[in-house]
């Protein structure tokens, strides 16, 4: 009679509902004491819910990956030997800084926050930098400490031995290794939020959810040979145990039939909060003549994701355009993205790194991202040295021959006059 979705798509586990019930502010005076840390989301599980959305919704993940790739460009470089050495070996894990930066940028886009940890000594004779998973970091109420817990759902309260405390930059605290540690936070600004940033796509979170739900619906319809009569929504299922009991009850009615044809899809919904049901139980009938409505909803939600992310269709692996490959549009959108999205975010990271590393006696100079368009076209308004730099060639800003605009070079070629003798 009935079948349920696989565990990874249960709503209480996927936890869509609490995502939509974010506190209006994270100002600590507005809330009860949360064991001295500031919860991120009304149940402190917002980062986990956001990363689940990123894992489950293909176009959403594709945009996050695409933006990360373009922001990182083709790598980072510096003509300064000290800075270049740091880029190549930023810590004792021998991990190139480009890879560390990739994780930081992805966290920033996904959670609206990213964290890196500085490690140095009293003499500031060296500095290491490490990425910290943003989903594991919460901030102390005093605004001076970062708390790291591998799994916040297992937090045991004050005295939890799994929690490690690190001072927030510009303060440093002594670690168990005898060295000085500081956590640096980069956050996306959100009014009324003091401690955490909110990802830029959060205003369109419902479209992301719709895209994920339509994917689940399409999968289930395919598995049941498009013969599923409908969807049974059951609210108030807030734990694995409760879901398993319902599964067992439905299995008794289902019997030994193995075919998925004509089976009802069951979705469990967790409550929004204690005593607050997400909605009433109901049955949604799937009518064949209305399948196009689901298809249109799926397409529209995926198209909307590009706008929600403040991104561009031609720079995303997904596109609904039927006009084919348009190199002009790709380059135009890339140039807009460079100015409005890529360079501003690169500058945020560069300023943070310059400020924090300076406190550890490391001055980074000439730190540059190598930005290369997805297809080649030389910008006539760039200098020769800029084109050589972007192409990965040696360049010299002070060379007079390279301080010429490409447009000026093009104008040096004189078109022969056919009428000339």
C-alpha positions as CSV (number, residue, x, y, z in Angstrom):
1,X,0.0,0.0,0.0
2,X,2.6,2.5,1.0
3,X,6.3,3.2,0.6
4,X,8.6,5.7,2.2
5,X,11.5,7.7,0.8
6,X,15.0,6.4,1.6
7,X,16.5,7.8,4.8
8,X,18.5,10.5,3.2
9,X,15.3,12.3,2.1
10,X,13.3,12.2,5.3
11,X,12.4,15.7,6.1
12,X,13.3,15.5,9.8
13,X,16.8,14.4,8.7
14,X,17.0,16.7,5.8
15,X,15.6,19.2,8.2
16,X,14.0,21.7,5.8
17,X,11.6,23.3,8.2
18,X,14.0,24.9,10.8
19,X,15.9,26.5,8.0
20,X,12.9,28.7,7.4
21,X,12.6,29.6,11.0
22,X,15.8,31.6,11.5
23,X,16.0,34.0,14.5
24,X,15.3,37.6,13.5
25,X,18.7,38.5,15.0
26,X,21.6,36.8,16.7
27,X,21.8,39.6,19.3
28,X,22.4,37.6,22.5
29,X,20.2,39.8,24.7
30,X,17.2,38.6,22.8
31,X,17.6,34.9,23.9
32,X,18.1,32.5,26.7
33,X,21.5,31.3,27.7
34,X,22.9,28.7,25.3
35,X,25.7,27.4,27.4
36,X,27.7,30.6,26.7
37,X,27.8,30.2,22.9
38,X,25.7,31.9,20.3
39,X,23.5,29.4,18.4
40,X,23.6,29.6,14.6
41,X,19.9,29.2,13.7
42,X,17.0,28.6,16.0
43,X,18.2,25.1,16.8
44,X,21.9,25.7,16.3
45,X,21.7,23.4,13.3
46,X,21.6,25.9,10.4
47,X,25.1,25.1,9.0
48,X,24.2,21.4,8.9
49,X,20.9,22.1,7.1
50,X,22.7,24.5,4.6
51,X,25.3,21.9,3.7
52,X,22.6,19.2,3.3
53,X,20.9,21.5,0.8
54,X,24.2,22.0,-1.0
55,X,24.6,18.2,-1.2
56,X,21.1,17.3,-2.3
57,X,20.1,20.1,-4.8
58,X,22.2,19.7,-8.0
59,X,21.9,23.2,-9.5
60,X,22.4,24.9,-6.2
61,X,25.6,22.9,-5.7
62,X,26.7,23.6,-9.3
63,X,26.4,27.3,-8.7
64,X,28.4,27.1,-5.5
65,X,31.1,25.2,-7.2
66,X,31.1,27.5,-10.2
67,X,31.4,30.7,-8.1
68,X,34.1,29.1,-6.0
69,X,36.1,28.2,-9.2
70,X,35.8,31.6,-10.7
71,X,36.7,33.4,-7.5
72,X,39.8,31.3,-7.2
73,X,40.7,31.8,-10.8
74,X,43.6,29.8,-12.2
75,X,45.5,30.1,-8.9
76,X,47.4,32.8,-6.9
77,X,50.9,34.2,-7.4
78,X,53.3,36.8,-6.2
79,X,56.6,38.3,-7.5
80,X,57.6,38.8,-3.8
81,X,59.8,35.8,-2.7
82,X,58.5,35.8,0.9
83,X,54.8,35.9,-0.2
84,X,55.4,33.3,-2.8
85,X,57.0,31.0,-0.3
86,X,53.9,31.4,2.0
87,X,51.6,30.6,-1.0
88,X,53.5,27.4,-1.6
89,X,53.9,26.2,2.0
90,X,51.4,28.0,4.4
91,X,51.6,25.4,7.1
92,X,53.3,22.2,8.3
93,X,50.8,20.1,6.5
94,X,52.5,21.1,3.3
95,X,49.1,22.0,1.8
96,X,49.4,24.7,-0.9
97,X,47.6,27.9,0.2
98,X,45.4,27.7,-3.0
99,X,43.8,24.6,-1.6
100,X,43.2,26.1,1.8
101,X,41.7,29.2,0.1
102,X,39.4,27.0,-1.9
103,X,37.9,25.5,1.2
104,X,37.5,29.0,2.7
105,X,35.8,30.4,-0.3
106,X,33.4,27.5,-0.5
107,X,32.5,27.9,3.2
108,X,32.0,31.6,2.8
109,X,29.5,31.1,-0.1
110,X,27.7,28.2,1.5
111,X,27.4,29.4,5.1
112,X,28.0,33.1,4.9
113,X,31.0,32.6,7.2
114,X,34.4,31.1,7.0
115,X,37.2,30.7,9.5
116,X,41.0,30.2,9.4
117,X,43.3,29.6,12.3
118,X,46.6,31.3,12.8
119,X,49.4,29.6,14.7
120,X,52.6,31.4,15.7
121,X,54.9,31.9,18.7
122,X,55.7,34.7,21.1
123,X,58.5,36.0,18.9
124,X,56.3,35.9,15.8
125,X,59.2,34.2,14.0
126,X,56.8,32.0,11.9
127,X,53.1,31.7,11.1
128,X,51.0,28.8,9.9
129,X,47.5,29.1,8.6
130,X,44.8,26.4,8.7
131,X,41.2,26.2,7.4
132,X,38.5,25.4,10.0
133,X,35.2,23.8,8.9
134,X,32.7,26.6,9.4
135,X,29.9,24.1,10.3
136,X,31.9,23.2,13.4
137,X,32.6,26.7,14.7
138,X,30.3,28.7,17.0
139,X,31.1,32.0,18.7
140,X,31.2,32.7,22.4
141,X,28.8,35.3,23.8
142,X,31.7,37.5,24.8
143,X,32.5,37.9,21.1
144,X,36.2,37.1,21.9
145,X,36.3,33.3,21.5
146,X,35.5,30.7,18.8
147,X,34.4,27.3,20.0
148,X,35.1,24.3,17.8
149,X,33.0,21.1,18.3
150,X,33.2,18.2,15.8
151,X,29.4,17.6,16.1
152,X,27.2,20.2,17.8
153,X,24.3,17.8,18.0
154,X,26.4,15.9,20.6
155,X,27.3,19.1,22.6
156,X,27.2,18.2,26.3
157,X,27.1,21.8,27.7
158,X,29.7,23.5,29.8
159,X,32.7,21.4,30.4
160,X,32.3,19.5,27.1
161,X,35.8,18.0,26.6
162,X,35.2,17.8,22.8
163,X,35.0,21.6,22.6
164,X,38.2,23.6,21.9
165,X,38.3,27.3,22.5
166,X,40.4,29.7,20.4
167,X,40.6,33.4,20.8
168,X,39.1,35.5,18.0
169,X,41.6,37.6,16.1
170,X,43.2,40.1,17.0
171,X,43.6,38.3,20.3
172,X,45.7,35.2,20.6
173,X,45.5,32.4,23.2
174,X,48.0,29.7,24.2
175,X,47.2,26.3,22.9
176,X,48.0,22.8,24.3
177,X,51.0,22.8,22.0
178,X,52.5,25.9,23.8
179,X,52.0,28.0,20.7
180,X,49.7,31.0,20.2
181,X,46.5,30.5,18.3
182,X,43.9,33.0,16.8
183,X,40.7,32.3,14.8
184,X,39.9,34.7,12.0
185,X,36.3,35.0,10.8
186,X,35.2,36.3,7.4
187,X,31.5,36.8,7.3
188,X,28.9,38.1,4.8
189,X,27.2,41.2,6.3
190,X,23.6,40.8,7.4
191,X,21.7,43.6,9.2
192,X,20.7,42.8,12.8
193,X,23.3,40.0,12.9
194,X,26.2,40.7,15.2
195,X,28.0,37.3,15.4
196,X,27.3,35.4,12.1
197,X,26.9,36.2,8.5
198,X,24.0,34.8,6.4
199,X,24.7,33.4,2.9
200,X,23.6,35.7,0.1
201,X,21.2,33.1,-1.3
202,X,19.2,32.7,1.9
203,X,16.4,35.0,0.8
204,X,15.6,32.5,-1.9
205,X,16.0,29.4,0.2
206,X,12.4,28.3,-0.7
207,X,13.4,28.0,-4.4
208,X,16.3,25.8,-3.4
209,X,14.0,23.6,-1.4
210,X,11.4,23.4,-4.3
211,X,14.2,22.3,-6.6
212,X,15.2,19.6,-4.2
213,X,11.7,18.4,-3.6
214,X,10.9,18.2,-7.3
215,X,14.1,16.1,-7.8
216,X,12.8,13.7,-5.1
217,X,9.4,13.6,-6.7
218,X,10.9,12.8,-10.1
219,X,13.1,10.0,-8.8
220,X,10.2,8.4,-6.9
221,X,7.9,8.6,-9.9
222,X,10.6,7.0,-12.1
223,X,11.2,4.2,-9.6
224,X,7.4,3.5,-9.4
225,X,7.0,3.5,-13.3
226,X,5.1,6.8,-13.0
227,X,2.2,4.9,-11.4
228,X,2.4,6.5,-7.9
229,X,-1.1,7.6,-7.0
230,X,0.0,10.3,-4.5
231,X,2.0,11.7,-1.7
232,X,1.0,11.3,2.0
233,X,2.4,14.0,4.2
234,X,2.7,13.2,7.9
235,X,3.8,16.0,10.3
236,X,5.0,15.7,13.8
237,X,7.6,13.0,13.2
238,X,10.6,14.4,15.0
239,X,13.0,11.4,15.4
240,X,14.3,8.3,13.7
241,X,12.5,6.1,16.3
242,X,9.1,7.6,15.5
243,X,9.7,7.2,11.8
244,X,10.8,3.6,12.2
245,X,7.6,2.8,14.1
246,X,5.5,4.3,11.3
247,X,7.5,2.4,8.7
248,X,6.9,-0.9,10.5
249,X,3.1,-0.1,10.7
250,X,2.9,0.7,7.0
251,X,4.9,-2.4,6.1
252,X,2.3,-4.6,7.8
253,X,-0.3,-3.2,5.4
254,X,2.0,-3.4,2.4
255,X,2.7,-7.1,2.8
256,X,5.2,-9.0,0.7
257,X,4.6,-7.1,-2.5
258,X,7.9,-5.9,-4.0
259,X,6.7,-3.8,-6.8
260,X,6.7,-0.1,-6.3
261,X,4.0,0.5,-8.8
262,X,0.9,2.1,-7.4
263,X,2.6,2.7,-4.0
264,X,1.9,5.8,-2.0
265,X,4.9,8.1,-1.3
266,X,5.2,9.0,2.4
267,X,7.0,12.1,3.6
268,X,7.6,12.8,7.3
269,X,7.8,16.4,8.4
270,X,9.4,17.5,11.7
271,X,7.8,20.2,13.7
272,X,9.0,23.8,13.4
273,X,9.4,24.0,17.1
274,X,8.0,22.6,20.3
275,X,4.3,22.2,19.9
276,X,4.4,24.0,16.5
277,X,3.4,21.7,13.7
278,X,4.8,22.5,10.2
279,X,1.4,21.7,8.6
280,X,-1.6,19.3,8.8
281,X,-1.5,15.8,7.6
282,X,-2.8,15.5,4.0
283,X,-2.8,13.4,0.9
284,X,-1.7,15.0,-2.4
285,X,-3.0,13.1,-5.5
286,X,-0.7,12.8,-8.5
287,X,-2.8,13.3,-11.6
288,X,-1.2,12.4,-14.9
289,X,-2.8,15.4,-16.7
290,X,-1.1,17.7,-14.2
291,X,2.4,16.3,-14.4
292,X,3.5,19.3,-16.6
293,X,2.8,21.6,-13.6
294,X,5.5,19.7,-11.6
295,X,7.9,19.9,-14.6
296,X,7.4,23.7,-15.0
297,X,7.8,24.2,-11.2
298,X,11.1,22.3,-11.4
299,X,12.4,24.3,-14.3
300,X,11.3,27.6,-12.8
301,X,12.9,26.9,-9.5
302,X,16.3,26.0,-11.1
303,X,16.2,29.1,-13.3
304,X,15.5,31.2,-10.2
305,X,18.5,29.8,-8.4
306,X,20.9,31.7,-10.7
307,X,19.2,35.0,-9.7
308,X,19.1,34.0,-6.1
309,X,22.9,33.5,-6.1
310,X,23.6,36.7,-7.9
311,X,25.3,34.7,-10.6
312,X,25.1,34.3,-14.4
313,X,23.6,31.6,-16.6
314,X,26.5,31.2,-19.0
315,X,29.0,30.7,-16.1
316,X,26.9,28.0,-14.6
317,X,27.1,24.3,-15.7
318,X,23.3,24.4,-16.1
319,X,21.5,26.6,-18.6
320,X,18.0,26.4,-20.0
321,X,18.9,28.6,-23.0
322,X,18.3,27.0,-26.4
323,X,20.4,29.6,-28.3
324,X,23.5,27.4,-28.1
325,X,27.1,28.5,-27.4
326,X,27.3,32.3,-27.4
327,X,30.9,33.3,-26.8
328,X,30.0,37.0,-26.8
329,X,27.5,36.5,-24.0
330,X,29.9,34.3,-22.0
331,X,32.6,36.9,-22.1
332,X,30.2,39.8,-21.4
333,X,28.8,38.0,-18.4
334,X,32.2,37.1,-17.2
335,X,33.4,40.7,-17.3
336,X,30.3,41.8,-15.3
337,X,31.0,38.9,-12.8
338,X,34.6,40.0,-12.5
339,X,33.5,43.5,-11.5
340,X,30.4,42.8,-9.4
341,X,31.2,39.5,-7.7
342,X,34.6,38.0,-8.2
343,X,36.9,41.0,-7.5
344,X,34.9,42.2,-4.5
345,X,35.1,38.8,-2.8
346,X,38.8,38.4,-3.7
347,X,39.4,41.7,-2.1
348,X,37.6,40.7,1.1
349,X,39.9,37.7,1.5
350,X,43.0,39.7,0.5
351,X,42.4,42.4,3.1
352,X,41.7,39.8,5.8
353,X,44.9,38.0,5.0
354,X,47.0,41.1,4.9
355,X,45.7,42.4,8.2
356,X,45.9,39.1,10.1
357,X,49.3,38.0,8.8
358,X,50.8,41.4,9.4
359,X,50.1,40.8,13.2
360,X,52.4,37.7,12.8
361,X,55.2,39.7,11.2
362,X,54.4,38.4,7.7
363,X,53.9,41.1,5.1
364,X,52.4,39.7,2.0
365,X,53.1,41.8,-1.1
366,X,51.9,41.6,-4.7
367,X,49.4,38.8,-3.8
368,X,47.4,38.3,-7.0
369,X,44.6,36.0,-8.2
370,X,45.1,34.8,-11.8
371,X,41.7,35.6,-13.4
372,X,41.2,34.0,-16.8
373,X,37.9,34.1,-18.7
374,X,36.4,30.8,-19.7
375,X,37.1,31.5,-23.3
376,X,39.9,33.6,-24.8
377,X,39.5,37.1,-25.9
378,X,42.1,39.8,-25.4
379,X,40.6,42.9,-23.8
380,X,41.8,45.9,-25.9
381,X,41.7,48.2,-22.9
382,X,44.2,46.1,-20.9
383,X,48.0,46.8,-20.8
384,X,50.3,44.3,-22.4
385,X,51.7,43.4,-19.0
386,X,48.2,42.6,-17.7
387,X,47.6,40.3,-20.7
388,X,50.9,38.6,-20.2
389,X,50.1,38.1,-16.4
390,X,46.7,36.7,-17.1
391,X,48.2,34.3,-19.6
392,X,50.7,33.0,-17.1
393,X,53.7,34.6,-18.9
394,X,56.5,36.6,-17.4
395,X,55.6,40.3,-17.1
396,X,57.1,43.6,-16.0
397,X,54.9,46.5,-15.0
398,X,57.8,48.9,-15.4
399,X,58.7,47.8,-19.0
400,X,57.7,50.7,-21.3
401,X,56.9,48.2,-24.0
402,X,54.4,46.4,-21.7
403,X,52.9,49.6,-20.4
404,X,51.0,50.0,-23.7
405,X,47.3,49.3,-24.2
406,X,46.4,46.4,-26.5
407,X,44.2,48.9,-28.4
408,X,47.3,51.1,-29.1
409,X,49.2,48.1,-30.4
410,X,46.3,47.3,-32.8
411,X,46.3,50.9,-34.0
412,X,50.0,50.6,-35.0
413,X,49.1,48.3,-37.9
414,X,48.4,50.6,-40.8
415,X,45.9,49.3,-43.4
416,X,47.6,49.7,-46.8
417,X,45.9,52.2,-49.2
418,X,44.9,50.3,-52.4
419,X,45.2,53.6,-54.3
420,X,48.7,54.3,-53.2
421,X,51.4,53.9,-55.9
